[in-house]
Amino acid sequence: MDLLVAYQNDPAGHNMAKFISHKLEKKGDVYKGKYFDLAIIQTPVISADWLEEKFDYDGYIFLSKHAAESGVLALTCHNTGNFSDANFGGYNRQVSIPHSHFQKSYIQNLWNARNKFSQFQITIEATHHGPTALKKPTLFVEIGTTEKEWNDVNLCNSVAQIIVNEMEKIPKSYPVAICFGGTHYPEKFTNELIHGEYSLGTVIPKHALEQIDQSLFSHIIERNKGATAALLDWNSMGKNKQKILEMLQETELEVIKL
């Protein structure tokens, strides 16, 4: 069973949690359900590396706001991790265990309901921020991009309902791929999630490939134990393309160029 987690002072996360909690029964610090539980915590979710000290679950899905300087309206989800310094939660040069299968099913269902969200870009983001140290799969589901959207109760409720619908299904399994290259909003990898066969593990954007050395690469492989392939945004890997290819040659991952 997974735990949904929201920060009390995050308007989008709290609005989603409030909607979901109405269908659950509160016992202590947790809202209990048949298919999943929910916790509303008092500290920011990006710094929730402590979570397993208090809550023991099979996976953790964080409900959160999304902010972007561009102001583009977006509904996003992403795995967590830091490829260099941990400026926004988690630990330096550490990535979480990706919640790959739920991410794929969620983004597909969000895409299928896109007529409800016609103003929004539906996209994943590259792996970033914390928490990074949890021993079970981790995913962020986010509503962006301004306070107007974070406080739009109908919008938050609609996204929350898609999350609930997905949580109540028997989870599907998909082949998992680690991703290299692309931008922070990686269009090719988002398309793979929606239309392709693979679910996605850690997504390392072009700008972070510089940080990948053998030690960090080995750590990423370890955190993506079920992965069978590496997806490469071939034209968006920059000067580190050959370095990554050489590292991948030492693994059993199938290399697929997009």
Salt bridges, closest charged atoms under 4 A:
ASP2 OD2 - HIS99 NE2 2.74
ASP29 OD2 - LYS54 NZ 2.89
ASP37 OD2 - LYS32 NZ 2.96
GLU125 OE2 - HIS66 ND1 3.38
GLU125 OE1 - HIS128 NE2 3.63
GLU125 OE1 - HIS184 NE2 2.67
GLU142 OE1 - HIS66 ND1 3.11
GLU142 OE2 - HIS78 NE2 2.87
GLU142 OE2 - HIS129 NE2 3.70
GLU166 OE1 - LYS169 NZ 3.42
GLU210 OE1 - LYS239 NZ 3.73
ASP213 OD1 - ARG93 NH2 2.65
GLU222 OE2 - LYS225 NZ 3.22
ASP233 OD1 - LYS188 NZ 3.28
